[in-house]
Amino acid sequence: MNDDISEHELRVGADGRSIAALEREGAFPAVLWLGGFNSSMTGTKASALDRFCAENGRAYWRFDYSANGRSPGDMAEATVSRWLEEARAVAALAGENPVLVGSSMGGWISLRLAEEMVTAGHRVKALVLIAPAVDMTERLLKPALTPEMRRQLEARGVCERPSAYDDGPYRVGQALLDDGANHLILGRDIRLGCPIHIIHGARDPDVPLTLSQELTASLALDDVSMTVIADGDHRLSRPTDIDLICRTVKRYW
């Protein structure tokens, strides 16, 4: 492990669940990475942004949601509320005025975290949202449920969903599908008082570009920019994609 990186085990929530986090020392405001569904804080984009922050002397935090990556847990118990609570705990350690970088589902959680921070009187320097899967449970997961998945949910409280990004399927719990309704973004005015930059691939097969276009309407009262990568997919992990993400993040710190 790089000497400038500290490993943390945080205890979060009334149940004291454990989450793993990595901290890179550097200048403030810190960059806080919020990853996607079933992702890891050591994934391609998160690790590339860590190297970029190291090169620029910038503080950087990343973590794994419970039941993801290095953080233990059961996906049958996972909810947006729990993951948001975990993001809140890491944000409290990242210092004032952070730059939130949310990928896929992490974009949704970044928006909810920023809303909470602003309501509590804290500032957010900027949000950079990469293919943000806003309202994912209602817009993406529920419509894709097959009859077999519904039978699995009824019988076990969790179903298996095919994934193009892992060797095995994703596990999706009924608790997650139910709780998502408590955190919906689209269709209401969101006022964060900070710049928001969305990066989305026009060829994203998992989170349609139209979702980000709809999101901009909810963010109309803030400074919103969107970069569309014409040949970009959902991963946005090519060297050119990562270079764009890093340059965009640097613009706001």
Secondary structure, 3 states (H helix, E strand, C coil): CCCCEEEEEEEECCCCEEEEEEEECCEEEEEEEECCCCCCCCCHHHHHHHHHHHHCCEEEEEECCCCCCCCCCCCCCCCHHHHHHHHHHHHHHHCCCCEEEEECHHHHHHHHHHHHHHHCCCCCCEEEEECCCCCHHHHHHHHHCCHHHHHHHHHHCEEEECCCCCCCCEEEEHHHHHHHHHHCCCCCCCCCCCCEEEEEECCCCCCCHHHHHHHHHHCCCCCEEEEEECCCCCCCCCHHHHHHHHHHHHHHC
